[in-house]
Amino acid sequence: MRFLLTPLILLSLSGIWFSCETFEPAAPAGDALLDGPVEGLSEAENLQFLRGDIAFNDDVFTAETGLGPLFVANSCGSCHPGDGKGHPFTTLTRFGQYDDTGNQFKHLGGPQLQNRAIPGYKPEQLPAGVGYSKLTPPANTGLGFIDAVSDEEILSWADPEDINGDGISGVPNWIGMKEYLYERPGYVEVNEKYIGRFGKKAGAYDLHQQTAQAYNEDIGISSSYEVYDTHSGLETDPEISDQRVQDVIFYLKTLKAPIPRNQNDDAILAGKKIFNDIGCAACHRPEMKTGVAPIAAIANKTFFPYSDLLLHDMGPGLDDGYTEGSAKTSEWRTPPLWGLGLSKNSQGGEYFLLHDGRAHSIEDAIILHGGEGNFSRENFQSLTDTDKSKLIKFLESL
């Protein structure tokens, strides 16, 4: 009997092996994911990317490791799952600035509402009568390319007086420079103001500012860059090392750009033509080029974000009564459309689009365009259902 059992056991084990080989799920294709490094990084750069990946996605802060005492989230990845868009649950609230004179409610916790707190503390409440805006966390990918576009290139797309008469008058957001930042190559300065390009209002100069502020305002983590405690307003010792912050900055700079899908599909090609024909590309510029950059894999590259990084007046329907820098309350930076079709993957299976997630479909988002977006919206509404479907299919392929 002992000798009969052995082949049976082997047969059973081989069946288990066969079963595992047969049913093990295949890894997702690269164009189905937003995370992953750009091509061409050196060995040392890949190692720093991995360190930043761990810090961004695996560091979960507690009260013992510096969380709070007031905060919005306890990790970077909780707001940007899979490096994609956030969900209404992780939406931020910004308040206290009505115009370009600056934030009037810093003494009451502005500009960001910390709606959570560690035990023993009370979350912040919005002051009565204050203007505020809800901001859904954006996707993170391709940010290094956007960071490396020259100021001159962005200014070349601006048309404040709408000289060409197309109804589009994009302008940059002129912001103050944080003291810990350095000007990018070929920067443009006007009256000690610089061009912002990150954030819903383009209120952040670069990824260094965006990252340091996110640690401080979102998680309550002070650093040598953002030294003030958001609860007490007092200067504190750093709760995170400069190296950890720099690793995250590098990670964000070297995340790959979203990879378009099915670009030879006839319906998608037709949708791309419709996109241009109805005027969407006037703000959502398909193509950009980077200039000089300290990371060789990003320098002098052509990429396709579908944005112009400028502010546009989107009309009273999208006027939240809050602003940053020189932006007006109804002005928003053109959001890049790349990766749009993958948004549902990080948003629980449905869309939450526009700055605050109010649009639950791409069509809803288009219909809510006002101001400088009126022309394209009206053109979209005049399309046949078939052409609308082709346009949506194109946008979901990006």
PyMOL commands that set and color helices and strands:
alter all, ss='L'
color gray80, all
select helices_A, chain A and resi 2-23+30-32+43-58+63-65+81-83+88-90+106-108+143-147+151-157+207-219+242-254+266-277+280-282+316-318+340-346+362-367+371-381+385-397
alter helices_A, ss='H'
color red, helices_A
select strands_A, chain A and resi 70-71+92-95+116-117+132-135+173-175+189-190+193-196+288-289+302-303+311-313+331-333
alter strands_A, ss='S'
color yellow, strands_A
deselect
rebuild
show_as cartoon
